[in-house]
Amino acid sequence: MTEVARRFKQQAQVLKSLAHPARLAIVDRLQKGPATAGELTRLVGSDQSTVSKHLSVLKARGIVDDERVGTAVVYTLLTPCVKDFFLCACRVLKTA
């Protein structure tokens, strides 16, 4: 596999990690600042285990990180440039 092909494959994996409405909602919320797992669970409206799986996907791709603060787990957005993706997606929708 060429370097370019490998890079495209990695980029596709990042895009796949964002390709779910719940994960987009989580990333959108984290653009505003850190949030607890409980807050994100309420935001998404799914059970805790489902939201945990979404967060694991985002964490595995380096999009979010977590930190235990007392008994809570707090998530932060590691890659604020992802907001550019939201802007780009909105532009595509407007021209479609």
RODO-2510 file (C-alpha; in nm, 4 decimals, decimal comma):
residues 96
     n   res          X          Y          Z
     1     m     0,0000     0,0000     0,0000
     2     t     0,1375     0,3401    -0,0920
     3     e     0,1798     0,6178     0,1616
     4     v    -0,1022     0,8131    -0,0029
     5     a    -0,3353     0,5124     0,0049
     6     r    -0,2500     0,4491     0,3714
     7     r    -0,3237     0,8122     0,4568
     8     f    -0,6588     0,7998     0,2743
     9     k    -0,7480     0,4827     0,4641
    10     q    -0,6670     0,6512     0,7969
    11     q    -0,8691     0,9581     0,6994
    12     a    -1,1635     0,7358     0,6079
    13     q    -1,1441     0,5760     0,9526
    14     v    -1,1655     0,9193     1,1179
    15     l    -1,4657     1,0106     0,9032
    16     k    -1,6320     0,6774     0,9854
    17     s    -1,5885     0,7513     1,3554
    18     l    -1,7868     1,0729     1,3050
    19     a    -2,0503     0,9095     1,0848
    20     h    -2,3213     0,8685     1,3474
    21     p    -2,5726     1,1290     1,4687
    22     a    -2,4994     1,0561     1,8359
    23     r    -2,1254     1,0957     1,7894
    24     l    -2,1791     1,4196     1,5976
    25     a    -2,3952     1,5470     1,8851
    26     i    -2,1251     1,4535     2,1356
    27     v    -1,8525     1,6294     1,9381
    28     d    -2,0746     1,9338     1,8890
    29     r    -2,1373     1,9521     2,2643
    30     l    -1,7685     1,9086     2,3492
    31     q    -1,6793     2,2022     2,1246
    32     k    -1,8368     2,4165     2,3971
    33     g    -1,6162     2,2633     2,6678
    34     p    -1,5723     1,9506     2,8793
    35     a    -1,8743     1,7405     2,9747
    36     t    -1,9356     1,4467     3,2022
    37     a    -2,0373     1,1073     3,0715
    38     g    -2,3740     1,1554     3,2429
    39     e    -2,4351     1,4842     3,0665
    40     l    -2,3477     1,3307     2,7305
    41     t    -2,5774     1,0361     2,8002
    42     r    -2,8674     1,2726     2,8669
    43     l    -2,7813     1,4731     2,5561
    44     v    -2,7813     1,1700     2,3279
    45     g    -3,0869     1,0139     2,4910
    46     s    -2,9509     0,6598     2,4799
    47     d    -2,8518     0,4288     2,7605
    48     q    -2,5126     0,4699     2,9249
    49     s    -2,3569     0,1633     2,7622
    50     t    -2,4462     0,2841     2,4105
    51     v    -2,3027     0,6300     2,4772
    52     s    -1,9939     0,4679     2,6265
    53     k    -1,9416     0,2763     2,3007
    54     h    -1,9762     0,5985     2,0997
    55     l    -1,7222     0,7685     2,3253
    56     s    -1,4845     0,4731     2,2877
    57     v    -1,4976     0,5083     1,9079
    58     l    -1,4204     0,8798     1,9323
    59     k    -1,1426     0,8218     2,1838
    60     a    -0,9830     0,5465     1,9727
    61     r    -0,9530     0,7920     1,6820
    62     g    -0,8004     1,0661     1,8991
    63     i    -1,1009     1,2946     1,8750
    64     v    -1,1868     1,2990     2,2461
    65     d    -1,0134     1,2134     2,5700
    66     d    -1,1402     1,1367     2,9160
    67     e    -1,0286     1,2064     3,2696
    68     r    -1,1635     1,0770     3,5968
    69     v    -1,2540     1,3633     3,8297
    70     g    -1,3687     1,2166     4,1592
    71     t    -1,6459     0,9748     4,0690
    72     a    -1,7230     1,1369     3,7334
    73     v    -1,5599     1,0825     3,3962
    74     v    -1,5133     1,4095     3,2087
    75     y    -1,4668     1,4166     2,8320
    76     t    -1,2867     1,6834     2,6327
    77     l    -1,2477     1,7464     2,2618
    78     l    -0,8864     1,6899     2,1553
    79     t    -0,9278     1,8072     1,7980
    80     p    -1,1230     2,1327     1,7832
    81     c    -1,0539     2,1485     1,4083
    82     v    -1,3370     1,8965     1,3708
    83     k    -1,5740     2,1946     1,3830
    84     d    -1,4462     2,2745     1,0336
    85     f    -1,5925     1,9418     0,9273
    86     f    -1,9330     2,0541     1,0538
    87     l    -1,9067     2,3767     0,8567
    88     c    -1,8042     2,1895     0,5448
    89     a    -2,0896     1,9395     0,5825
    90     c    -2,3373     2,2258     0,6150
    91     r    -2,2020     2,3860     0,2971
    92     v    -2,2404     2,0581     0,1116
    93     l    -2,6009     2,0282     0,2308
    94     k    -2,6800     2,3817     0,1145
    95     t    -2,5484     2,3123    -0,2359
    96     a    -2,7083     1,9676    -0,2718
***
